[in-house]
Amino acid sequence: MTTVTHLECSLCARQFQAGLVHNLCECGGPLLVRYDLAKARESWSREWIAGGPSSMWRYAPVLPVTRPSSIVSLGEGLTPLVRTQRLGRRLGASDLWVKDEGINPTGSFKARGLSCAVSMAKELGIAKLAIPSAGNAASAMAAYAAAAGIEAHIFMPVDVPQSNFVECKSFGARVTLVDGLISDCARIVAERKAEEGWFDVSTLKEPYRIEGKKTMGYELAEQFRWELPDVIFYPTGGGVGMIGMWKAFAEMEALGWIGPKRPKMIAVQAEGCQPVVRAFEQGTERSTFWENASTISSGLRVPKPLGDFLVLDAVRSSGGTAIAVDDEETLDAGIELAAEEGMFVAPEGAACVAALRKLLASGFLKAGERMVIYNTGAGLKYLEAYSTRFPRQAASEQDKLGGLVTPR
C-alpha cells in the first residue's frame, strides 16, 4: 500500500513532513498531498479495486489516511454515471452522461472531501473543526464530525438554503449565520481559530478535502473502463472538485492506469458570480474579487476562490473553457433535465446543462464527443430556488407547513 511521503506547496515547492497538522504553507499557498506512486504501481492493481469497499475508500492507497480505524465513512462515492436517453438528442449531444453526486450522504459531492478531512482529523487527534461554507460543505462536515464525535463549528451566510441550516443543527453542530458571503464567514473563522482551538477546514486551506474529491476522477475512469471522456463540465465555485480530478488524472497516468489524453475541462459559473470566467477571458493567472456576488446556485457564490490559479491551469492545459450562465437559464435547464431524464439536480449541475447548450451552439464542442456533466448536489436541497417556478398557494399559515400532517 502506498503512503503519503510529504505535503508539497503547489506554489513554492516547500515540503512538509506528513502526519503533522498544517493549514497553509508559510507563503500562503495551498498544500497538496503527494504519494510514492512508483511504489504503489508495484503493489496495487486497478483490477483489485472492484473487490474493495463500495465507497470512495476503494481508492484508499491514494488517500492520506494511514490507519483504517481512522476512516469515517457514511458510504460516500460510487455514485451513478447515467447516460442521457432524451436530453442528449434534444441538445445535439449523442454521447452525453451525468455523474450524479447528489446521491452522496447529505446530498452532495462535499461528502467525499469531508469524509477524508474528518478522517484525517480523527487520525491526527483534532478535537474541534471549523468551516465557512455556502451550504453543502457545512452539512457534510456536520454529519461526518457527528459520526466521528468531533466538535463542529459552522459559519454560513444567513440566506443559505434552509436544508443546509436544518441539517447542520440536526447533526449537533454549532451554527452561526453571517450577514454576508462565504468570504465573510472565512474571515471570522480565520480571526477566531487560534483562540478557540479550531482546525480550519476552509476550502484549500488544508490538504485533505481535495483528496476526497479527487476520487470523482478515479471513479469516472473506473466506470468508463479506464478511458476518460472527451469533455467534463464542472460547476465551479471553489473549484476543488476540478482541481482534485486534474490531480487524479496525473496520478492515474503515473500508475499506468490511463494514457496521457485529458478531457477538455469546462468551468461553469453563474453570471452573478464569475471570477474564474473573467480571469480566463482576460488571460490572467489569478481572479479578482467579484463584487456583489449573487446567484440561486449557492455553491457557485464564491467571489474569490483560493485555488483559482489551479482551476485556470486545468482549463487552459486541457483546451477547455470557462463559461457563465444566468439563473433563468439554470432553472430552465434543471427542469428540462428532470422532465427528460427523471433526475432532479442542484442548480449548480443544471447550470452545466445550460452551458453545454451554449457551447454546442457556438461550435466549441462537437455532437459526437463523449461529454460528462457533474451534478454536484440533489435538487431537493434547493427547493426555495425551484419553488419560484412552481408557486404553491396556501390558504392559511398552517397550510405553509409543508411536509407536516396537519389536522383538518
N, C-alpha and C positions, 0 to 999 in steps of 0.2 A: 504493500500500500504506500502511495506517495505521501510525503509530509510537506508541510509548509516550511520552506527554507529561510525566507526572510520577507519583510514588508518593504516594498520599494516605492519611493516617492515618484509619482508619474511626471513631476516637473524637473526635479534636480538630481534624481538618481541617488540620493542619500539612502542608506539602508538601515533598517532597524531589526533588532532581534525579535523573532517570532515568539508569541506567547506573552508578550508584555502588553500593557494597556496603552494604546496610542489613539489619538483622535486625528490630528493632522501633523504633517511634517513641520519643522521649525519655520520653513519658508511659507507655510500656509497652504501648500499643495495637498491634494488628497493622496492617501496611501492605497496601494494596490497589492493584493496578495500574489506572490509568485510561488510556484511549485517546482519540484525536481521532476520535470516531465520526462526526462530521459530514463530515470529510474522507474517512473510509472509505466512507461512504454514497455519495459521489460517484464513487469509483474502484473499488468492489468490489461485485459482484453475487452473490447467493446462487445464481444459475443457473450460475455458473462453478465451484462447489465440486465438482461431480461429476467434473470434469476434473482435480482436484488429486490429491495423494497418497492412497493407500488407508490412511490413518492419521489420527490426530488433527491432524497437521500440515497437513491440508487447510484448517484454520482459522487458518493462520499470521498473517494480517493482524491478528488479535485475540489474538496471543500475543506475549510480550515479547522474544523473540529477534530481533535485528535483522540478523544475518548468517547466511544459510543454511548456511554452512560450520560454524557452531557447533552445529547441531542434532544431538543424539544420539538416534537413533531405533532401536527394535527392532521396529517395526511395531505400536505401541500404538494402541488406538482402533478405530473402525469395528466394534464388537462386535455380535453378533446381537441383534435385537429379536424375540422369539419369542411368538407368540400361543398361549396355552394351549388345548389341544384338549379335555381332560377335567377338569383341575383346576378351571378356572373354573366349569364346570357343577356340580361337586361342592360347591364353596363357595357358589354362588349369585351369581357374578360373570360376566356374559355377555360382557364385553369386557376380559379380563384378559391382560396381557402381562408378559413377563420380559425385562429388559435384562441380558444375561449378560456381566458384566465378568470372569468367571473365564477367558475366552478370551484375555485380555491376556497379554503376556510376563510371566513369573514368576507367572502365575495369579491376578492381582488387579487391581482398578482403580488401585492405587497406582502402576502403571506410568505412567499418564498424568501424575500430579503429579511423579514423579521424573524422567521424560524431560524435562519442562520445566525443573525445577530444576537438573538436571545440565547441561543445555544452557546455561543462564544462567551456571552456574559456569565452564564452558569459555569462554564469551564474556568473562567478567569476569576470567579468568586465575586462578581459585581452584584451589589445589593439593590441599587437604585438606578433606574433608567429614565431619561427624559427625552421627549421628541417634540419638535414642532411639525405640524402636519396640516395638509389641505383636507384631510379626512380619512382616506383609506389606510394610510400608513399608521395612523393613530389607532384605528380599530384593530389592525393586525398586531401592533405592539402590545396593546392592552390584552389581547387574547393570549399571546404567547408568554407574556410576563405572568399572567394569571396561572397558566399551566406550569410555569417554572417556579412560582412562588416568589417572584421578584417584584419590588415596588415600581409602579409605572406612573410617570408624571406626563400628562398630555397638555399641549398648548395648540389650540386650533382657532381659526377665525370664527367670529361669532355667527357668521352666516353659513357655516359648514352644513352639509346635508344632515337632516335630523337622524338618519340611520346611524351615522358615524358617532354622533353625540350619545345616542341611546346605547349603542354597543359598548363604547368606552366606559360609560357609567355602570353598565351591567357587569362588565368584567372587573369592576372594583378599582379602576384607575382613578387617579386624582386629576380631574379635568379642569382646565382653565380656558374659558373662551375669551378671545382677544379681539378688540375692535380694530382690526387691521388685516394684513395679509400674512402668508406664511413667513415672509421675511421679518415681520414684526414679532411673530412667535419665536423665530430663531434667535432674534436679538435678546429676548427675555431669557431663553434657555442659556445663552452664552454668558449673560450677565450674572446669573444665579447659580450656575452649575458648581462652581468651586465651593461656594459657601454651603450649598445644600448636599454636596457629595454625590451629584448625579453623574452618570456616564452619558454623554451626549450622543444620541443615535440619529442625529440630523443626517440628511442625505449627503453622502460622500464625505462626511466629517468623521467617519470611522470606516474601516476597510472591509466590513463583513456583510453588509446588506447587498452590496454588489455581487458578492459570491453566490448568495442565494438566487438572485435574479438572473445570473448568467446561466442557470440551469434551464432557462427557457430556450437558450441556444442549443445546448446539448440535447434537450428533449425534441426540439424540432428536427434536428439531424437524425436522431434515432427513429422518429415517426416517419420520416421520408427515406428510411433505409440508407442513411448516411450520404444523402445527396441534398445539398442546400437548394432552396428555391432561387428564382431569379431576382425577386423583389420582396422586401419586407417593409410594411407600413407600421410605424410605431408612434403612438401618441406621446408627445414629448413635453413633459413638464420639467421635472428634474433631469430626466433623460437617462437615469441609471439603468433602466432595462436595456436600452440600446447599447450603452457602454458595456454592460455585462455580457450581452450577446456577442459583441465585437471581440471581447476578451475570450469568450468561449470558443469562437471560431479559430482564433490563433492557437489556443491550447489544443483543440482537436487536430489541427494541422500538424502541430508538433508531435502529437501522439500517433500520427499516421492514420487517423480515422477518416479524414476528409482531404480533398485536394485543395489547391490554393484559390480556387474560384470563390468569390464572395458575392452575396446578394447586394443589389442596389438598396441602400438603406434610405428610407423616406421618413424624415422627421415631420410629424404633423402637429401643428399648433392651432390655437384659436386666434381669430383676428383681433380679439380684445386683449391678447397677451401673447406676443410672438417675438420675443427677444432673439431666439435662435434663428428664426426665419430672416429677421432683419440683418443679423450678423452674416448669415450665409449670402444674402443678396449683396451686402456691402463688401464681401470678401475679407472680413476681419476674422482673427483667430478667437476673439472673445466677444461676448454680447455685452450690451449695456442695459442698465435697469429700465424695465418697461413701466412707465408711469401709468397710474390709473388702470391697473390690470383688472379686467372684468370678463367673465365668461360663465356659462352654465356648466361647463366642464371643469369642476372644481380641481381635478388633478392637473389640469393644464394652466392653472392660475399661479404660475411660478415666475415672478418678474425678473429674476436673475439667477439662473442655475449655476451652481458651483462647478459642475462638470461640463459647462458649455463647450469648452475647447475640445473635450474628448468626443462629444456628440458631433461637433462640426468636423472633426478629423474622420470619424467613421463615415459620415455622409459624403464628404469630398473624396476620401480614398476609395469608396465603393462606386463612385459615379452616380450617386443618388442625388437627392434634392431635399429642400425644406419648403414646406407649403403651409399656408394658413387657410382656414375655412371659417365662415361665420356661424353663429349659433343657430340661425334658422336652417341653414343647410345641414347642420349637425342633427337637429331634431328630425328633419325630413328623412335623413339617411337612417337614423336609428329606427324610425317607424317602418321604413321600407324594408330594412333587414329583418325586423320582427315579422312583418306580414309575408315576406317572401320565403324566409328560411326558418321561422319559428325560434329565432334567437333574439332575446330581449337584452340588449347590450348597454353598457355605460355610454354616456355621450362621448367620452374620450375615444372609445372604439368606433362609435358611429362617425366621428369626425374623419376617421381613416377611409370610410366608405365614400364620403363626400370628396375627400382628397383624390381618391382613385378615379372617380368620375372626371375630375378636372384634368388629371394627368393623362388619361386616355384621350380626352378631347383635344388636348394640346399636342398629342403625338409623342410625348416624352416616353410613354410606355406603349408596348405593343400587345395586341389582343392575346397572342399565344404564349406570352411569358407566364411562368408559374409565379403567382403572387400570394403572399400571406399577409392578412390583416391581423394584428394583435388587438383583441378586445381585452382591455385591462381590468374590467370590472363588470359586475352584474347590474343590469338596468334597474332592478328592484331597489338598489341603493340610491337611486336618483329620481324618486317619484315626484319630488317637488318640481324638477325640471320638465319631466314629461307631462305632468298634470296640467301644464299650461295649454297643451294641445287637446286635453280631454277633461275639461272642467266638469266637476261633479256638483250638482246643485243640492244644497242642504236646506231642509225646511226649518231647521232649528239648530241651536248649538249642539244639542245632544246628537243630532244626525251627523255631525262632523267627526264623531269618534270612530273613524274608520278602523275596521278590524275588530271592534268590540261588539259583543252581543248585548244589545240594549233592550230594555223592556218595551213592549208595545201594548 
